[in-house]
Amino acid sequence: MRHTVSVFTIALLVVVGFRATSQAPDVTARSPMEIPADRQADSYAIYFQLLPKGQIEGAEWKRSFWLVEDTTLAAVPAGQPCDPGTGALSLGFNPHRAIQPPADREAEFRSLLADFDAHCHESFEFSADQLHTSLPVRLADAATQKRFEAATVAIQKADAAFIDTSARDDEFAGVAAIHTFSEVYFTPDHHLAMVYTSMWCGGQCGMSRWVVLERKDGQWNLLPWVSSFTVS
């Protein structure tokens, strides 16, 4: 049974109990392309912040490198509207429904949604050279993702909350989870940004959420906006 509630949290959507990326559409309208030059610096800065600095679920788990899907997730499948409308079932995934800004910031958020609506079908290729973290980043193509899922399910204990990285002796030794991101969407002045992020760590271990960030003094900070949150 699922319960949907509204809470003040930096996690704009949390999904537990299944492969996190399965909750989001995986059909893109266009082939993956390079992140546009005018978005690269801020996008990679946000990805960098979310990976190693405690904003990702399980960031404290032992790992020797990060495993990240090699392309960003297209937020909406080809042929479907970016705004699903108030009666749509995709409440949790679509930011039109999942994110509720404070009343005094609704105009800013509408500007952010306008960028989402203009780019919701896009998918970008990551550059490992641009993902600078304290640990190496390995980009996983579709075949690698399937191998990781199969290998993780095979070794994970049925009652385990997450994978014990010390138990791995395969090509993924030292990996705690596989991570997926959407494109980062911005207001025209790049003052606000939002991104969808998900993580799968085996079996019943996973999460996904929208995150909204604001730039202050050159740094991106998460906003504690009201959200819908779904737990299975």
N, C-alpha and C positions, 0 to 999 in steps of 0.2 A: 504494500500500500504506500502511496506517496502522499506527502503532506507539503503544501506550499504555504509559506508564511512570509511576512515582511519583517526585516530586521535591520538595525544599523550595523553595517559590517563592511569591511573592505572587500569581502568576497561577494561579488555581485551574482554569482551563481555557484553552488556547490552541488555536485552530483556524486554520490558514493554508491558503490555496489556493482559497478560494471565498467567496461572499457570506456574511459571518459570520452574519447574522440568519437565513439559510436553515437553519442547524443547529438553530434553536430553533423550537418550535411557534408558529404565528402565528394560531391559532384561539382566540378568547377565549370564555369561558362567559358573560360579561356585557358590556354596553356600557361603554365607558370612563367613568369618573366622576372627580370631583375627589378629590385625595389627602385623606384624612381629616385633620381639624384636629390631632389628637393625633400625627400622623406628619409633618406638613408641614415643620416647622422642621428636624428631624433628617434627613429625606429630602433636602431641597434642600441642606442643608449637605454631605451626602455626594456628591450629584451635582456640586455646585460643586467639591468637592475632587478628584473623579475627572477632571473635564474639563480645567481649566487648569494643574494643579499637577504634571504629569509622570506621573500614574498611568495615563493613557490611552496606548496604543500610538500612536506618531507625534505625541505632544504637541509635539515640537520642530519639526515641519514648519511652513513658512510658511503662514499663513492670515490672513484678515481677519475671519472670523467662524466660529462653530461651527454646523454643521448637525446637528440632533438630531430624531429621529422624534418626532412630537407626542404620542404615547401610549406608556406603558410596555408592555413585552412581557408578555403573560400567560404565566407560566412553564410551565403545563400546559394542554393543550387541554381543551375541554369534554368531559365524559364519561370522562376518564382519571383514574386515581388520582394524588394528589400524590406518593405514594411508589410508585415503579414495581416495587419488589421486587428481590431480589438477582439474578434472572435476566433483568432487563430490558436491552434494547439501548441505552437512552438513558443510558449510563454517564456520559458527559461532561457532559450538560446538567443532569441532575437533582442537586441538592445532596445528596440522600440517598446518592448513589453517588460524587459528584465530590469531596466534601470529607471529609477525615479529620482530626479535631481530635486534639490530644495527649490521652493517656489521662486526665490529671488535669482535662481540661476537657470531657469528654464530656457531663456533666450539663448544663452551660451550652449546649452545642451542641444537645442534644435540645430544650431550651427554645426555641432559635432555630428549629429545624425544626418545632416545634409551630406557630409563627406562619406559617411557609411553608405548612404543611398546611392552615391555616385560610384562607389567602388566595391559594393558588397559581393560581386561575383568574381572578383579578381583573386589570383593566387600568385605569390611571389616565391622565387628561389632564394634560399639563404646562402650567404657566403661565409664559410667557416672562418675565414680570415677576419671578418668583421665582428664575429661573436667572441669578444675578448672577455674571458673570465679567469678566475684564479686556477681553474681546472680546464683541461682540454675539452673541446666540444667535438663530438662525432655526429655528423649529419647522416640520418638514416633514410635511405630510399625505401620504396614500397617493399622490395624483397627483404631488406634488413628488418623492417618493421614486423613482417610476418615471422621471420626467424626469432626475433626477440619475444614476440607474444607466445609462440609455441614453446620456446625454451623456458620461459618464465613460468608458464602454467605447469610445465612438466616437473619443475623442481620446487614449486611453492607448496608449503604445507597447507592443508585444507583450512586450518584455523588461524593461519598467519595473517596479521594485519598488513604486513608489507614483506617484501622479499628481503631475505638475509643475504646481503651482497657477498659475505664471506663464504657462502655455500656454492657460489658460482665457480665453475672451472671451464666455462665455454668462452666464446668470443666476447661475451658481455660481462665477463668478470669485472667487478667494480662498478657496475651500473645499478642504480637504485630504481629507476623508472624511465619511461620514455615520455618526452614532453612535446606538446603541439601548441602552436600559436596561430592566431589569425594575423592578417595585416593590422598595422596600427593605424587608427583613424584619428584625424586631427581637426581642430578648428582652423580657420584660415591663418590665424596668427600663431599657430602651434602653441597656444597657451594651455589648451586642454587636449587630452588624448584618451582613447579607450582601446582596449585590446582583449581578445578572448584567449584564454589559456587553459590548457588541460594537461593532465598527467595520468598515466596508467602505470600501476606498480604490481600488477598481477591479480588474477582472480577477482575477488571482491574489493580490491584496493584501487581507488581512482577518485579523481575530482576534476571539476571544470568550472570555470567562472568567467564573468566579465569583470574587468578592472578599469576604473576611471582614474586618470592621473592629472595633476595640475603642475605646471612649471612655476617654481618659486626660487628666485636667486640662483637660477641656472640648474636647479635640481628638480627631478620629477618626484612628486609626492602623491601617494594614494589618497583618494578622497573617501571619507566614510559616509557615502551616500546610501539612502534606503534602497533595499533590493528585494527581489523575490529570490527565495532559495528553496531548492528542492532536494530532499534526501530520500533515497530508496533503501 
